[in-house]
Amino acid sequence: MLTIIPAIDIIDGKCVRLIKGNYSKKKIYNQDPLEVALSFEDHGLQRLHLVDLNGAKAKHVINWRVLERIAGKTDLIIDFGGGIKSDKDLSIVFNSGALMATIGSIAVKDKDLFFSWLRRYGSDKLILGADVNDRNIAVSGWIETTELDVFDFVGDYLKKGVKQVLCTDISKDGMLEGTSMDLYRELTDRFSDMGLIVSGGITRMNELYALNEMNVAGAVIGKAIYEGKISLRDLQKFIS
């Protein structure tokens, strides 16, 4: 069954959304991310994807107190991403209450460090972040696009013990125009034993039913919730 994972993106302690990762196109949805997280939990959702956008830009974790507060006041299973670039960053994230961490840029730029984390914490606690721009991997808060093909990137890490992959099509993120069904279908067809979590552009409930049929493990939903395209009540029905 497809796991629904609502997203909270944080800038300066506030719940925001961007368009295609563009920091200049920021919209604040709530001054208090905990209030948002509690509303998710009240509707039966059990997971949360929490992103430190300040951290992604600064290249170190910044909004860990938001994580700590949400983890302390809810029972949500939180995966945290953004700015995790060192042993210290990852320790802060886990000590602040995240049960999983999403690692993208380091998996591209410092494989030895990523593998040391994989050995230390295990594949259940680390999610490989595969942010995609025209099927190539993008890093550093999506500012830099590499020449790494997403299929080669994912395939190599699955061979090394990674079990969970969060794939975001940047071109779809925040656009409310639908998600990249073809890309995700190709990934699930090629890597059938992967726990694929998809993100970017999910706008309608029928997309969730289609992703479920494709054996996708999870779907991250952000702006569609905040803009009322997908209601928490409909998500509650989906998971019940």
C-alpha positions as CSV (number, residue, x, y, z in Angstrom):
1,M,0.0,0.0,0.0
2,L,1.3,3.5,-0.9
3,T,2.4,5.4,2.1
4,I,1.3,9.0,2.2
5,I,4.0,11.4,3.3
6,P,3.0,15.0,3.8
7,A,5.8,17.5,3.5
8,I,6.8,20.5,5.5
9,D,9.5,22.8,4.1
10,I,11.1,25.2,6.5
11,I,12.7,28.6,6.0
12,D,13.4,30.7,9.1
13,G,11.3,28.4,11.2
14,K,8.2,28.9,9.0
15,C,6.2,26.4,6.8
16,V,6.8,27.5,3.2
17,R,6.7,26.1,-0.3
18,L,8.9,27.0,-3.3
19,I,8.4,26.6,-7.0
20,K,11.0,24.3,-8.6
21,G,13.3,24.9,-5.6
22,N,13.5,28.6,-6.4
23,Y,14.1,30.5,-3.1
24,S,12.9,33.8,-4.6
25,K,9.5,32.2,-5.3
26,K,8.6,31.5,-1.6
27,K,5.1,31.4,-0.1
28,I,4.6,31.2,3.6
29,Y,1.7,28.9,4.6
30,N,2.0,28.8,8.3
31,Q,4.2,30.6,10.9
32,D,4.1,27.4,13.1
33,P,5.1,24.1,11.5
34,L,4.0,22.2,14.6
35,E,0.5,23.3,14.0
36,V,0.7,21.9,10.5
37,A,2.2,18.6,11.7
38,L,-0.5,18.2,14.3
39,S,-3.2,18.6,11.6
40,F,-1.5,15.8,9.6
41,E,-1.5,13.6,12.6
42,D,-5.1,14.4,13.5
43,H,-6.1,13.0,10.0
44,G,-4.4,9.7,10.6
45,L,-1.2,10.3,8.7
46,Q,1.9,8.7,10.3
47,R,4.8,10.0,8.3
48,L,6.3,13.4,7.7
49,H,9.0,14.6,5.3
50,L,10.6,17.7,6.9
51,V,13.0,19.7,4.8
52,D,15.4,22.4,6.1
53,L,15.6,24.8,3.1
54,N,17.9,27.1,5.1
55,G,20.2,24.2,5.7
56,A,20.2,23.1,2.1
57,K,21.4,26.5,1.1
58,A,23.9,27.0,3.9
59,K,25.2,23.4,3.7
60,H,24.7,22.6,7.3
61,V,21.6,21.8,9.4
62,I,19.9,24.9,10.7
63,N,16.3,24.3,11.6
64,W,16.9,21.3,13.9
65,R,14.8,23.0,16.7
66,V,11.7,22.7,14.5
67,L,12.4,19.0,14.1
68,E,12.9,18.6,17.8
69,R,9.6,20.4,18.6
70,I,7.6,18.4,16.1
71,A,9.2,15.1,17.2
72,G,8.5,15.9,20.8
73,K,4.9,16.9,20.3
74,T,3.7,14.3,17.8
75,D,4.2,10.6,17.1
76,L,4.9,11.2,13.4
77,I,7.7,9.1,11.8
78,I,9.9,11.9,10.5
79,D,12.5,11.8,7.8
80,F,14.6,14.9,7.6
81,G,16.5,16.4,4.7
82,G,18.5,19.5,3.9
83,G,21.9,20.6,4.9
84,I,23.2,17.2,6.1
85,K,26.8,17.4,5.1
86,S,28.8,16.1,8.1
87,D,28.8,13.5,10.9
88,K,27.8,16.3,13.2
89,D,24.8,17.3,11.0
90,L,23.5,13.7,10.9
91,S,24.0,13.3,14.7
92,I,22.0,16.4,15.3
93,V,19.2,15.2,13.0
94,F,18.9,11.8,14.8
95,N,19.3,13.3,18.2
96,S,16.6,15.8,17.5
97,G,14.0,13.1,16.8
98,A,14.2,12.1,13.1
99,L,13.9,8.4,12.5
100,M,15.3,8.7,9.0
101,A,17.5,11.1,7.0
102,T,17.3,11.9,3.3
103,I,20.8,12.2,1.9
104,G,21.3,13.7,-1.6
105,S,24.3,15.9,-2.3
106,I,26.7,13.9,-0.1
107,A,25.8,10.7,-2.0
108,V,27.1,12.5,-5.1
109,K,30.0,14.5,-3.8
110,D,31.4,12.3,-1.0
111,K,30.5,8.7,-1.5
112,D,32.9,7.5,1.2
113,L,31.1,9.6,3.8
114,F,27.8,8.3,2.6
115,F,28.9,4.7,2.8
116,S,30.3,5.2,6.3
117,W,26.8,6.5,7.4
118,L,25.2,3.5,5.7
119,R,27.4,1.1,7.6
120,R,26.8,3.0,10.9
121,Y,23.1,3.6,10.8
122,G,21.8,1.0,8.3
123,S,19.6,1.2,5.2
124,D,16.4,1.5,7.3
125,K,17.5,5.0,8.6
126,L,19.0,6.4,5.4
127,I,17.0,7.4,2.3
128,L,18.9,8.2,-0.9
129,G,17.8,11.5,-2.3
130,A,17.7,11.4,-6.1
131,D,16.6,14.9,-7.2
132,V,16.2,14.9,-11.0
133,N,16.5,17.6,-13.6
134,D,15.9,16.3,-17.1
135,R,16.8,12.8,-15.8
136,N,20.1,14.0,-14.5
137,I,20.9,14.2,-10.7
138,A,20.8,17.7,-9.2
139,V,22.5,18.7,-5.9
140,S,23.1,21.6,-3.5
141,G,19.5,22.6,-3.1
142,W,18.9,21.9,-6.8
143,I,21.3,24.8,-7.8
144,E,23.7,22.4,-9.6
145,T,22.8,19.8,-12.1
146,T,25.3,17.0,-12.7
147,E,25.8,14.7,-15.7
148,L,24.8,11.7,-13.5
149,D,22.0,9.7,-15.1
150,V,19.3,8.9,-12.5
151,F,19.1,5.3,-13.4
152,D,22.8,4.7,-13.1
153,F,22.9,6.7,-9.9
154,V,20.1,4.7,-8.3
155,G,21.3,1.4,-9.6
156,D,24.8,1.8,-8.3
157,Y,23.5,2.6,-4.8
158,L,21.0,-0.2,-4.7
159,K,23.9,-2.6,-5.3
160,K,25.7,-1.1,-2.3
161,G,22.9,-1.8,0.1
162,V,20.5,1.2,-0.2
163,K,16.9,0.2,0.1
164,Q,14.9,3.5,0.0
165,V,15.1,6.2,-2.7
166,L,13.3,9.5,-2.7
167,C,13.1,10.7,-6.3
168,T,11.9,14.3,-7.0
169,D,11.4,15.6,-10.5
170,I,12.4,19.3,-10.0
171,S,10.6,20.4,-13.1
172,K,7.3,19.3,-11.5
173,D,7.9,20.5,-8.0
174,G,5.4,23.1,-6.8
175,M,3.8,23.5,-10.2
176,L,0.6,21.6,-9.4
177,E,0.6,20.2,-12.9
178,G,0.9,16.5,-12.1
179,T,3.8,14.2,-11.3
180,S,6.3,12.3,-13.5
181,M,4.4,9.1,-13.9
182,D,6.6,7.9,-16.8
183,L,9.8,8.4,-14.9
184,Y,8.5,6.6,-11.8
185,R,7.1,3.8,-13.9
186,E,10.5,3.2,-15.5
187,L,12.2,3.2,-12.1
188,T,9.8,0.7,-10.6
189,D,10.0,-1.5,-13.7
190,R,13.8,-1.5,-13.6
191,F,14.3,-1.7,-9.9
192,S,11.4,-3.8,-8.6
193,D,12.8,-4.4,-5.2
194,M,13.5,-0.8,-4.4
195,G,11.4,1.2,-1.9
196,L,10.7,4.1,-4.2
197,I,9.3,7.3,-2.6
198,V,8.2,9.9,-5.2
199,S,7.9,13.6,-5.0
200,G,7.1,16.6,-7.1
201,G,3.9,17.9,-8.6
202,I,1.3,15.4,-7.2
203,T,-1.9,17.3,-7.6
204,R,-4.9,14.9,-7.7
205,M,-6.1,11.9,-5.8
206,N,-6.1,9.8,-9.0
207,E,-2.3,10.1,-9.2
208,L,-2.0,8.4,-5.8
209,Y,-4.2,5.5,-6.9
210,A,-2.1,5.2,-10.1
211,L,1.2,5.3,-8.1
212,N,-0.2,2.6,-5.8
213,E,-0.9,0.4,-8.8
214,M,2.7,0.9,-9.9
215,N,4.0,-0.5,-6.5
216,V,5.5,2.8,-5.5
217,A,6.3,2.7,-1.8
218,G,5.5,6.3,-0.8
219,A,4.4,9.6,-2.2
220,V,5.4,13.0,-0.8
221,I,2.7,15.6,-1.0
222,G,3.2,19.3,-0.2
223,K,1.7,22.2,-2.1
224,A,-1.4,20.2,-3.2
225,I,-2.4,20.0,0.4
226,Y,-1.6,23.6,1.2
227,E,-3.5,24.9,-1.8
228,G,-6.5,22.7,-1.2
229,K,-6.1,20.5,-4.3
230,I,-5.9,17.4,-2.1
231,S,-7.7,17.5,1.2
232,L,-6.5,15.8,4.4
233,R,-9.9,14.2,4.6
234,D,-9.4,12.5,1.2
235,L,-6.0,11.3,2.3
236,Q,-7.5,10.0,5.5
237,K,-10.0,8.0,3.4
238,F,-7.2,6.8,1.1
239,I,-5.2,5.2,4.0
240,S,-8.2,3.8,5.8
